[in-house]
C-alpha cells in the first residue's frame, strides 16, 4: 500500500469492495492504472506482468500505462 487510497500490485491478486464514501481508491500495476468509481473489483498480475481487471459490481476506470507502440516512437 502506498497509502490508504493507493495500492501498487507488482504480482498477485487483490479484491476490493470500496464504499461510495471512499470513491477514488487506485491500484497501479506495471501495465495499467485502475481507479475505483464506487465498486467491488479485482485485479491480478501474472508472473509475466500481464494484468486482468474484473468488476463484480459498479464501475472502474482503467488506463494503460505502457504499450510496446510507445517504445517504438
Rosetta constraint file for C-alpha pairs under 8 A:
AtomPair CA 1 CA 6 HARMONIC 6.09 0.50
AtomPair CA 1 CA 7 HARMONIC 4.35 0.50
AtomPair CA 1 CA 8 HARMONIC 6.24 0.50
AtomPair CA 2 CA 6 HARMONIC 5.38 0.50
AtomPair CA 2 CA 7 HARMONIC 5.47 0.50
AtomPair CA 2 CA 8 HARMONIC 6.74 0.50
AtomPair CA 3 CA 7 HARMONIC 7.07 0.50
AtomPair CA 4 CA 25 HARMONIC 7.97 0.50
AtomPair CA 5 CA 24 HARMONIC 6.89 0.50
AtomPair CA 5 CA 25 HARMONIC 4.53 0.50
AtomPair CA 5 CA 26 HARMONIC 6.10 0.50
AtomPair CA 6 CA 25 HARMONIC 5.82 0.50
AtomPair CA 6 CA 26 HARMONIC 4.69 0.50
AtomPair CA 6 CA 27 HARMONIC 5.81 0.50
AtomPair CA 6 CA 28 HARMONIC 7.69 0.50
AtomPair CA 7 CA 26 HARMONIC 6.25 0.50
AtomPair CA 7 CA 27 HARMONIC 4.79 0.50
AtomPair CA 7 CA 28 HARMONIC 6.31 0.50
AtomPair CA 8 CA 27 HARMONIC 5.71 0.50
AtomPair CA 8 CA 28 HARMONIC 4.75 0.50
AtomPair CA 8 CA 29 HARMONIC 5.99 0.50
AtomPair CA 9 CA 13 HARMONIC 7.95 0.50
AtomPair CA 9 CA 27 HARMONIC 6.88 0.50
AtomPair CA 9 CA 28 HARMONIC 6.08 0.50
AtomPair CA 9 CA 29 HARMONIC 5.08 0.50
AtomPair CA 9 CA 30 HARMONIC 7.79 0.50
AtomPair CA 9 CA 45 HARMONIC 7.24 0.50
AtomPair CA 10 CA 29 HARMONIC 5.67 0.50
AtomPair CA 10 CA 30 HARMONIC 6.36 0.50
AtomPair CA 10 CA 45 HARMONIC 6.62 0.50
AtomPair CA 10 CA 49 HARMONIC 7.33 0.50
AtomPair CA 11 CA 44 HARMONIC 7.12 0.50
AtomPair CA 11 CA 45 HARMONIC 4.67 0.50
AtomPair CA 11 CA 46 HARMONIC 5.84 0.50
AtomPair CA 11 CA 47 HARMONIC 6.24 0.50
AtomPair CA 11 CA 49 HARMONIC 6.89 0.50
AtomPair CA 12 CA 44 HARMONIC 5.55 0.50
AtomPair CA 12 CA 45 HARMONIC 5.24 0.50
AtomPair CA 12 CA 46 HARMONIC 6.50 0.50
AtomPair CA 13 CA 42 HARMONIC 7.22 0.50
AtomPair CA 13 CA 43 HARMONIC 5.77 0.50
AtomPair CA 13 CA 44 HARMONIC 4.24 0.50
AtomPair CA 13 CA 45 HARMONIC 6.49 0.50
AtomPair CA 14 CA 42 HARMONIC 5.58 0.50
AtomPair CA 14 CA 43 HARMONIC 5.45 0.50
AtomPair CA 14 CA 44 HARMONIC 6.43 0.50
AtomPair CA 15 CA 40 HARMONIC 7.49 0.50
AtomPair CA 15 CA 41 HARMONIC 5.78 0.50
AtomPair CA 15 CA 42 HARMONIC 4.11 0.50
AtomPair CA 15 CA 43 HARMONIC 6.49 0.50
AtomPair CA 16 CA 40 HARMONIC 5.56 0.50
AtomPair CA 16 CA 41 HARMONIC 5.52 0.50
AtomPair CA 16 CA 42 HARMONIC 6.20 0.50
AtomPair CA 17 CA 39 HARMONIC 6.03 0.50
AtomPair CA 17 CA 40 HARMONIC 4.13 0.50
AtomPair CA 17 CA 41 HARMONIC 6.58 0.50
AtomPair CA 18 CA 22 HARMONIC 6.40 0.50
AtomPair CA 18 CA 23 HARMONIC 6.86 0.50
AtomPair CA 18 CA 25 HARMONIC 7.45 0.50
AtomPair CA 18 CA 36 HARMONIC 7.57 0.50
AtomPair CA 18 CA 38 HARMONIC 5.87 0.50
AtomPair CA 18 CA 39 HARMONIC 5.56 0.50
AtomPair CA 18 CA 40 HARMONIC 6.13 0.50
AtomPair CA 19 CA 23 HARMONIC 6.87 0.50
AtomPair CA 19 CA 38 HARMONIC 6.07 0.50
AtomPair CA 19 CA 39 HARMONIC 7.05 0.50
AtomPair CA 20 CA 37 HARMONIC 7.89 0.50
AtomPair CA 20 CA 38 HARMONIC 4.82 0.50
AtomPair CA 20 CA 39 HARMONIC 7.55 0.50
AtomPair CA 22 CA 38 HARMONIC 7.45 0.50
AtomPair CA 23 CA 36 HARMONIC 6.04 0.50
AtomPair CA 23 CA 37 HARMONIC 5.48 0.50
AtomPair CA 23 CA 38 HARMONIC 5.06 0.50
AtomPair CA 24 CA 35 HARMONIC 6.04 0.50
AtomPair CA 24 CA 36 HARMONIC 5.23 0.50
AtomPair CA 24 CA 37 HARMONIC 6.26 0.50
AtomPair CA 24 CA 38 HARMONIC 7.64 0.50
AtomPair CA 25 CA 35 HARMONIC 6.01 0.50
AtomPair CA 25 CA 36 HARMONIC 5.23 0.50
AtomPair CA 26 CA 33 HARMONIC 7.16 0.50
AtomPair CA 26 CA 34 HARMONIC 5.56 0.50
AtomPair CA 26 CA 35 HARMONIC 4.57 0.50
AtomPair CA 26 CA 36 HARMONIC 6.12 0.50
AtomPair CA 27 CA 33 HARMONIC 6.00 0.50
AtomPair CA 27 CA 34 HARMONIC 5.09 0.50
AtomPair CA 27 CA 35 HARMONIC 6.63 0.50
AtomPair CA 27 CA 43 HARMONIC 7.98 0.50
AtomPair CA 28 CA 32 HARMONIC 6.05 0.50
AtomPair CA 28 CA 33 HARMONIC 4.57 0.50
AtomPair CA 28 CA 34 HARMONIC 6.24 0.50
AtomPair CA 29 CA 33 HARMONIC 6.40 0.50
AtomPair CA 29 CA 45 HARMONIC 7.24 0.50
AtomPair CA 29 CA 51 HARMONIC 7.19 0.50
AtomPair CA 30 CA 49 HARMONIC 6.57 0.50
AtomPair CA 30 CA 65 HARMONIC 7.55 0.50
AtomPair CA 31 CA 49 HARMONIC 7.43 0.50
AtomPair CA 31 CA 50 HARMONIC 7.33 0.50
AtomPair CA 31 CA 51 HARMONIC 6.84 0.50
AtomPair CA 31 CA 64 HARMONIC 6.02 0.50
AtomPair CA 31 CA 65 HARMONIC 5.20 0.50
AtomPair CA 31 CA 66 HARMONIC 5.67 0.50
AtomPair CA 31 CA 67 HARMONIC 7.97 0.50
AtomPair CA 32 CA 51 HARMONIC 7.30 0.50
AtomPair CA 32 CA 62 HARMONIC 6.61 0.50
AtomPair CA 32 CA 63 HARMONIC 5.52 0.50
AtomPair CA 32 CA 64 HARMONIC 4.51 0.50
AtomPair CA 32 CA 65 HARMONIC 5.00 0.50
AtomPair CA 32 CA 66 HARMONIC 7.50 0.50
AtomPair CA 33 CA 62 HARMONIC 5.71 0.50
AtomPair CA 33 CA 63 HARMONIC 5.14 0.50
AtomPair CA 33 CA 64 HARMONIC 6.49 0.50
AtomPair CA 33 CA 65 HARMONIC 6.61 0.50
AtomPair CA 34 CA 60 HARMONIC 6.57 0.50
AtomPair CA 34 CA 61 HARMONIC 5.67 0.50
AtomPair CA 34 CA 62 HARMONIC 4.61 0.50
AtomPair CA 34 CA 63 HARMONIC 6.56 0.50
AtomPair CA 35 CA 60 HARMONIC 5.56 0.50
AtomPair CA 35 CA 61 HARMONIC 5.06 0.50
AtomPair CA 35 CA 62 HARMONIC 6.50 0.50
AtomPair CA 36 CA 59 HARMONIC 6.85 0.50
AtomPair CA 36 CA 60 HARMONIC 4.70 0.50
AtomPair CA 36 CA 61 HARMONIC 6.59 0.50
AtomPair CA 37 CA 58 HARMONIC 7.20 0.50
AtomPair CA 37 CA 59 HARMONIC 5.45 0.50
AtomPair CA 37 CA 60 HARMONIC 5.22 0.50
AtomPair CA 37 CA 61 HARMONIC 7.20 0.50
AtomPair CA 38 CA 58 HARMONIC 6.26 0.50
AtomPair CA 38 CA 59 HARMONIC 6.69 0.50
AtomPair CA 38 CA 60 HARMONIC 7.71 0.50
AtomPair CA 39 CA 55 HARMONIC 7.59 0.50
AtomPair CA 39 CA 56 HARMONIC 7.51 0.50
AtomPair CA 39 CA 57 HARMONIC 5.39 0.50
AtomPair CA 39 CA 58 HARMONIC 4.44 0.50
AtomPair CA 39 CA 59 HARMONIC 5.86 0.50
AtomPair CA 39 CA 60 HARMONIC 7.22 0.50
AtomPair CA 40 CA 55 HARMONIC 6.23 0.50
AtomPair CA 40 CA 56 HARMONIC 5.29 0.50
AtomPair CA 40 CA 57 HARMONIC 5.14 0.50
AtomPair CA 40 CA 58 HARMONIC 6.63 0.50
AtomPair CA 41 CA 53 HARMONIC 7.32 0.50
AtomPair CA 41 CA 54 HARMONIC 5.57 0.50
AtomPair CA 41 CA 55 HARMONIC 4.30 0.50
AtomPair CA 41 CA 56 HARMONIC 5.30 0.50
AtomPair CA 41 CA 57 HARMONIC 6.98 0.50
AtomPair CA 41 CA 60 HARMONIC 7.85 0.50
AtomPair CA 42 CA 53 HARMONIC 5.79 0.50
AtomPair CA 42 CA 54 HARMONIC 5.09 0.50
AtomPair CA 42 CA 55 HARMONIC 6.43 0.50
AtomPair CA 42 CA 56 HARMONIC 7.71 0.50
AtomPair CA 43 CA 51 HARMONIC 7.02 0.50
AtomPair CA 43 CA 52 HARMONIC 5.71 0.50
AtomPair CA 43 CA 53 HARMONIC 4.59 0.50
AtomPair CA 43 CA 54 HARMONIC 6.40 0.50
AtomPair CA 44 CA 51 HARMONIC 5.63 0.50
AtomPair CA 44 CA 52 HARMONIC 5.24 0.50
AtomPair CA 44 CA 53 HARMONIC 6.64 0.50
AtomPair CA 45 CA 49 HARMONIC 5.53 0.50
AtomPair CA 45 CA 50 HARMONIC 5.44 0.50
AtomPair CA 45 CA 51 HARMONIC 4.53 0.50
AtomPair CA 45 CA 52 HARMONIC 6.57 0.50
AtomPair CA 46 CA 50 HARMONIC 5.26 0.50
AtomPair CA 46 CA 51 HARMONIC 6.63 0.50
AtomPair CA 55 CA 59 HARMONIC 6.77 0.50
AtomPair CA 55 CA 60 HARMONIC 7.25 0.50
AtomPair CA 66 CA 70 HARMONIC 7.00 0.50
AtomPair CA 67 CA 71 HARMONIC 7.02 0.50
AtomPair CA 68 CA 72 HARMONIC 6.71 0.50
AtomPair CA 69 CA 73 HARMONIC 6.84 0.50
